[in-house]
Amino acid sequence: MTVAIAVLLFLNAAFNVVTWPRFLKRVIQDPRARDEHGRATTFLTVHIVLVVIALVLAVASAILGVALLAGVA
């Protein structure tokens, strides 16, 4: 069971690392990301926060997966 949970955590980490940066690239190119003066809008700021949280969770998932496989957790 421990190996299955570790694999699930690794899959979660991989999904977040592959998906969210590509999503952020599209958000940055969206016209709603900047106002008429070129400043970042709330739309961009919120999405950057979401991506950062997703990537932090990816790192945490990978670390926990390794810990489970090493028998530490």
N, C-alpha and C positions, 0 to 999 in steps of 0.2 A: 504494500500500500504506500509505503514511503517513496518508493521509486515513482509510482504513478503520480503522486502529488508533486514531486520534484519535476517531472516531465511537464505537468500542467503549468507549473510556475515558469519553466523555461519557455514554453509556448506563449504564455502571457507576455513575458519579457520581449520575446522576438516580435510578436504582433505589435506591441507598443513602439518598439524601436523602428520597425519598418513602416508602420502606418502613420503615426503622428507627425513626423518631420515632413512627409509628403503633403499631408493635410495643411500644415503650417505654410508651406511654400505656396499653396493655392490661396490661402487666406491673405497672405502678404500681397499677392497680385490682385486681390479683389478691390474694386474701387471704393468700397466702404471702409477699407483699412486706413485710409488717410483722408484728412479733410482738405479743403481748398488751399490751405497754407502748407500742406505736406506733413502736418503733425499726425501722430498716431491717434486713432479714435478709440473709443471704448470697445468697439467691435474687435479691433486688433489686440488691444490689451487683454481682454478676456480670453481670447483664443490663445495668446501666448501663455497665459497662466495655466490654461487647460493642458497645453502641450508639455509644459514644464512638470506639472503634477503627474501626467502620464509617464514621462520619462523617469521621474524619481521612483514611481511605482515599479517601473520596469527594472531599474537597478535593484530595488528592494526584493523583487521577485527572484531575480537571478542570484542574489546573495543568499536568500533563504533556500533556494533550490540546491545550491552548492552545499550549504550547511546541512540540509537534510541528507544529501548523498554522503557527506563526510561523517554523518552520525553525530553532529554537534547539536542540532536542534531536536 
